[in-house]
């Protein structure tokens, strides 16, 4: 069979053959020959299957089957920007125990290897967690099961750690074949499934999804193969923010509903009603889990009590039935106490899709195969409960959402829940009112100590120690994989919370920021002159967390900041184009351009809006009418959005933006909400290379345009800030002047001039001003290609623990050319380093870059040309 588990089935066949030969009275020679022949067949078949696996035409269609390892990776050899040819797909198996320990799936009373799901008297808990919620629930559930059922084998693992085809179709052959001496307990499978973008399955859970889809449609599989062999309990977790209020097909909990329906069609007994927790409504997800666990406890205890009663009162009858097959009677029309939608009066549920308890082809199949059990079920006495359970039961989540929105009459609720507030405060946020926050930026503390400013200081001339980082809206419409806030904040598509006064927000934000500045006096090395100046806020970066432009009174808040002579840098994710169109003039308006295509945008931003791509394009198009400085901000994540540069060029041309910031993603540590790792963070030279290619692509667009089209502006490499891995492209017509000595850039801002112009516009809305009206000269040290690499020479570069780069210059291939003292490296040493790099390339089958994509969505990149970068030496 060309299915997962083929190797385990062949191996078991060989094992059983050898056992039978050992018991036979044949000659030793015959036994040896037969064993050798069987081994040769297995080996040849294995080689054939591995070759066939390598020859698959599309690595994304590979189901990662055929192994029972905890983590399987697809190595895509070649440049990350290009999809690999057929021959470049390789399957790599990793150590199972390593992933098991990370997921907490190993059980203390079992071996390191996971036992089979169909093992009698066992409980298996699986989860498809991405952000960590279902993992925490599964960990708690495992602990609870061990306390409640000490006599049962219990294991917990991720869904990706099982070969589901083999687990669901093959019995535990390691158990004795003799009939049990006492009634065996049917194994129990508890599944916790989160909901991914657009109601899809999470990457870790796709292995289960693929297996269920194939088992459901494979005509070679007997009907109801799990009849009397497996009991299941499934709970879903999702967010109602991804669904429209009037949606007839909600995405929240869709994977869990699908899993229940398919498990029932396979004959598994659903032990309790499906419940779906809403992570967008306070603690509803956890409250739902506790209620679901309580129902599970009641159901299991009821069955245990029933078993004991049967054992005491019907001992003789039990002995007579021992070793025979059982048939479970399932009433089709029990309208009292049932869990099916047709019994609960829920007229909105699609009973045919869900698998209703009324007459269906599957119900008839259950009757035909009612005697297919291999051992006893522990639910024989529960005839008052239909075998097929409704899975459209989302009433609890919907009711909770409605109650939350209607709390205190018709008054809107507060945005931040107590648990979210505690998580944000733990990370250093200072909450203001019900939906705003400020936080002291690390660059503010750096420049207070004279250790350099942020990239805005290099590009636009802000004073970092006088900059306040804040937001009037902690909520966001995206869940970006690179978000450095790890999704501790709320999410939402529209404003539905209490609205604080904008003047109160500004006043409290400034006061809180100044208080934090006062507390920073005790930081070693603080320069007192700068510390005193920092008490006066001159700039505000509205980019702390969330989506600032969602705040309904954002215009009044910006006006208050301008009246205080505070410049405004507002960052938006481009999901609210109408708010951008009506926004008042500000110092600088950003739109995050996180992906070059619609598919990549959905993958990396995980937006709540179904039309996120169209909203982004509309937002960029609206920038063209803005008279002030506009910026397209590209956050480069290697392996995710660093390819298809032409797509970025088309988006930039759509908005005619004033500036383009290209910045490498900052890795902020591993979190359950992100699949990023250090290999996804680009080096500065890689960001420079990508920016240069982007400029070339824009130039190609300009060359292809006809005279009838509005010409795309010309951009040039203006500035760079190596410490932030940032490069700035600026429009030549707005920010440069031709001089006898060459091109002169003017990307800095005359902030006093801007406030003067903004004040005039406030008094007379008909007054307009342009980008050039408040531009200022860029200093030479901030220009692209300068020796300072964007570091202000008036600052003092600080090296932690006296660590310096081991190599300071490299050739195009990545071979070091200068040592830590900026001295040329001898030729023989360079040859040795070049050979080391070539050896590593040979180990990677001669390819320059390898992208290893794991089933949980993680992408690891290995590039031998980077092997000598990042090395350090310690100087005393």
Protein Blocks (a to p, Z undefined) as FASTA:
>chain_A
ZZehklmmmmmmmmmmmmmmmmpmcdfklmmmmmmmmmmmmmmmmmmmmmmmmmpcbfkl
pgoiaiacfbdcdddedjfkbccdfklcccddddfklmmmmnopacfkbcfbdcdfklgh
iacdddfdfnommmmmmmmmmmmmmmmmmmbccddddfklpcfklmmmpccfkbcfbdcf
bdcddddddddddddehhiacfklmmmmmmmmmmmmmmkbcghklgokaccdddddddfk
lpcfklcbdfehklmmmmmmmmmmnopacfbdcddddfkgojlmmmmmmmmmmmmmmmmm
mmmmmmmmmmmmmmmmmmmmgopacdddddfklcghpabfklnopakbcfklnopabdcf
klmmmmmmmmmcfbdcfklmmmmbcfbdcfkbcklmmmmmmmmmmgghjaccdfbdfklm
mmmmmnopacehjlbccdddfklmmmmnonapafklmmnopafklcccddfbfbdfbdcf
klcnlomaccdfbdcbdcddfklmmmmmmmmmmmmmmmmmmpghiafklmmmmmpcfbdc
dfkgojfklpmklmmmmmmmmmnopacddddehlammlmmmpccdfbdcdddfbfbfklm
mmmnopablklmmmmmmmmmmmmmpcbdcdddddddehilmghkllmmmmmmmnopabdc
ddddddebjafkbcbdfklpccfklmmmmmmmmmmmmmmmmmmpcfkbccddddddfbdc
fknopacdddfklmgccdfkbccddfbccfklmmmmmmmmmmmmmbccdfklmgccddfk
lpghianlopafkbccddehhiacfbfbdcfkopafbdfkopacdfklmmmmmmmmmmmm
mmnnopabdcdddfkopacdddfklmmgoiacddZZ
